[in-house]
Amino acid sequence: MLAKGKSFVEIVDVLNSKGVPPAHGRNRWTAAMMRKAYVS
């Protein structure tokens, strides 16, 4: 998605709408969490 020009916020919206479980036992994906997962 990043390669297609999507921002972290747009990616997070898609993940949350599809019910993809977030990392670290949280309830919803956040842009900060997505950036951390991407950089790791």
N, CA, C and O atoms as a GROMACS GRO file, in nm:
protein
  160
    1MET      N    1   0.082  -0.119   0.000
    1MET     CA    2   0.000   0.000   0.000
    1MET      C    3   0.087   0.126   0.000
    1MET      O    4   0.053   0.225  -0.064
    2LEU      N    5   0.197   0.121   0.072
    2LEU     CA    6   0.287   0.237   0.071
    2LEU      C    7   0.341   0.262  -0.069
    2LEU      O    8   0.356   0.377  -0.110
    3ALA      N    9   0.370   0.155  -0.141
    3ALA     CA   10   0.421   0.169  -0.277
    3ALA      C   11   0.318   0.234  -0.369
    3ALA      O   12   0.354   0.294  -0.470
    4LYS      N   13   0.191   0.221  -0.335
    4LYS     CA   14   0.084   0.282  -0.414
    4LYS      C   15   0.053   0.423  -0.371
    4LYS      O   16  -0.041   0.484  -0.421
    5GLY      N   17   0.132   0.477  -0.276
    5GLY     CA   18   0.115   0.615  -0.234
    5GLY      C   19   0.019   0.635  -0.118
    5GLY      O   20  -0.018   0.749  -0.088
    6LYS      N   21  -0.021   0.527  -0.052
    6LYS     CA   22  -0.112   0.538   0.062
    6LYS      C   23  -0.034   0.585   0.184
    6LYS      O   24   0.081   0.547   0.202
    7SER      N   25  -0.097   0.667   0.267
    7SER     CA   26  -0.034   0.711   0.392
    7SER      C   27  -0.058   0.605   0.500
    7SER      O   28  -0.141   0.515   0.483
    8PHE      N   29   0.014   0.617   0.610
    8PHE     CA   30  -0.007   0.524   0.722
    8PHE      C   31  -0.150   0.535   0.773
    8PHE      O   32  -0.210   0.434   0.809
    9VAL      N   33  -0.205   0.654   0.776
    9VAL     CA   34  -0.343   0.673   0.824
    9VAL      C   35  -0.441   0.600   0.733
    9VAL      O   36  -0.534   0.535   0.782
   10GLU      N   37  -0.422   0.608   0.603
   10GLU     CA   38  -0.511   0.539   0.509
   10GLU      C   39  -0.499   0.387   0.524
   10GLU      O   40  -0.599   0.316   0.519
   11ILE      N   41  -0.378   0.339   0.543
   11ILE     CA   42  -0.356   0.195   0.562
   11ILE      C   43  -0.422   0.147   0.690
   11ILE      O   44  -0.486   0.042   0.693
   12VAL      N   45  -0.407   0.225   0.798
   12VAL     CA   46  -0.467   0.191   0.927
   12VAL      C   47  -0.619   0.186   0.915
   12VAL      O   48  -0.682   0.097   0.972
   13ASP      N   49  -0.679   0.279   0.842
   13ASP     CA   50  -0.824   0.279   0.823
   13ASP      C   51  -0.869   0.150   0.755
   13ASP      O   52  -0.972   0.093   0.792
   14VAL      N   53  -0.794   0.104   0.656
   14VAL     CA   54  -0.828  -0.020   0.586
   14VAL      C   55  -0.814  -0.140   0.681
   14VAL      O   56  -0.903  -0.225   0.687
   15LEU      N   57  -0.704  -0.146   0.754
   15LEU     CA   58  -0.683  -0.259   0.847
   15LEU      C   59  -0.792  -0.265   0.952
   15LEU      O   60  -0.845  -0.372   0.981
   16ASN      N   61  -0.827  -0.149   1.009
   16ASN     CA   62  -0.931  -0.147   1.111
   16ASN      C   63  -1.067  -0.183   1.053
   16ASN      O   64  -1.146  -0.252   1.119
   17SER      N   65  -1.097  -0.138   0.932
   17SER     CA   66  -1.228  -0.169   0.872
   17SER      C   67  -1.241  -0.317   0.836
   17SER      O   68  -1.351  -0.371   0.834
   18LYS      N   69  -1.127  -0.382   0.806
   18LYS     CA   70  -1.129  -0.525   0.772
   18LYS      C   71  -1.117  -0.614   0.895
   18LYS      O   72  -1.124  -0.737   0.885
   19GLY      N   73  -1.098  -0.553   1.012
   19GLY     CA   74  -1.090  -0.631   1.135
   19GLY      C   75  -0.959  -0.703   1.155
   19GLY      O   76  -0.953  -0.803   1.227
   20VAL      N   77  -0.852  -0.653   1.092
   20VAL     CA   78  -0.720  -0.715   1.108
   20VAL      C   79  -0.673  -0.688   1.251
   20VAL      O   80  -0.667  -0.573   1.293
   21PRO      N   81  -0.640  -0.793   1.327
   21PRO     CA   82  -0.597  -0.771   1.465
   21PRO      C   83  -0.466  -0.694   1.470
   21PRO      O   84  -0.370  -0.729   1.400
   22PRO      N   85  -0.460  -0.592   1.552
   22PRO     CA   86  -0.337  -0.513   1.561
   22PRO      C   87  -0.231  -0.584   1.644
   22PRO      O   88  -0.259  -0.677   1.720
   23ALA      N   89  -0.110  -0.537   1.628
   23ALA     CA   90   0.001  -0.591   1.705
   23ALA      C   91  -0.008  -0.546   1.850
   23ALA      O   92  -0.077  -0.449   1.881
   24HIS      N   93   0.059  -0.616   1.936
   24HIS     CA   94   0.077  -0.577   2.076
   24HIS      C   95  -0.053  -0.577   2.156
   24HIS      O   96  -0.061  -0.504   2.255
   25GLY      N   97  -0.153  -0.655   2.118
   25GLY     CA   98  -0.274  -0.669   2.198
   25GLY      C   99  -0.361  -0.545   2.209
   25GLY      O  100  -0.440  -0.534   2.303
   26ARG      N  101  -0.350  -0.453   2.119
   26ARG     CA  102  -0.432  -0.332   2.122
   26ARG      C  103  -0.567  -0.360   2.056
   26ARG      O  104  -0.587  -0.466   1.996
   27ASN      N  105  -0.659  -0.264   2.068
   27ASN     CA  106  -0.792  -0.281   2.010
   27ASN      C  107  -0.798  -0.240   1.864
   27ASN      O  108  -0.870  -0.300   1.784
   28ARG      N  109  -0.722  -0.137   1.829
   28ARG     CA  110  -0.725  -0.084   1.692
   28ARG      C  111  -0.584  -0.045   1.650
   28ARG      O  112  -0.499  -0.013   1.733
   29TRP      N  113  -0.561  -0.048   1.519
   29TRP     CA  114  -0.436   0.001   1.465
   29TRP      C  115  -0.433   0.153   1.476
   29TRP      O  116  -0.536   0.219   1.466
   30THR      N  117  -0.314   0.208   1.497
   30THR     CA  118  -0.292   0.352   1.493
   30THR      C  119  -0.179   0.379   1.392
   30THR      O  120  -0.103   0.288   1.358
   31ALA      N  121  -0.170   0.503   1.346
   31ALA     CA  122  -0.064   0.538   1.252
   31ALA      C  123   0.073   0.519   1.315
   31ALA      O  124   0.166   0.472   1.249
   32ALA      N  125   0.087   0.554   1.443
   32ALA     CA  126   0.215   0.538   1.513
   32ALA      C  127   0.254   0.391   1.521
   32ALA      O  128   0.370   0.356   1.502
   33MET      N  129   0.157   0.304   1.550
   33MET     CA  130   0.183   0.161   1.557
   33MET      C  131   0.224   0.107   1.420
   33MET      O  132   0.312   0.022   1.410
   34MET      N  133   0.160   0.157   1.316
   34MET     CA  134   0.192   0.113   1.180
   34MET      C  135   0.334   0.156   1.142
   34MET      O  136   0.408   0.078   1.084
   35ARG      N  137   0.370   0.280   1.176
   35ARG     CA  138   0.507   0.327   1.147
   35ARG      C  139   0.610   0.241   1.219
   35ARG      O  140   0.712   0.204   1.161
   36LYS      N  141   0.583   0.209   1.345
   36LYS     CA  142   0.676   0.127   1.423
   36LYS      C  143   0.689  -0.013   1.361
   36LYS      O  144   0.800  -0.065   1.350
   37ALA      N  145   0.579  -0.073   1.320
   37ALA     CA  146   0.582  -0.205   1.257
   37ALA      C  147   0.655  -0.201   1.125
   37ALA      O  148   0.725  -0.296   1.089
   38TYR      N  149   0.640  -0.093   1.051
   38TYR     CA  150   0.704  -0.079   0.920
   38TYR      C  151   0.855  -0.064   0.934
   38TYR      O  152   0.931  -0.122   0.856
   39VAL      N  153   0.900   0.013   1.032
   39VAL     CA  154   1.041   0.040   1.051
   39VAL      C  155   1.113  -0.080   1.111
   39VAL      O  156   1.232  -0.099   1.087
   40SER      N  157   1.043  -0.159   1.189
   40SER     CA  158   1.105  -0.274   1.257
   40SER      C  159   1.152  -0.379   1.161
   40SER      O  160   1.206  -0.481   1.202
   0.00000   0.00000   0.00000
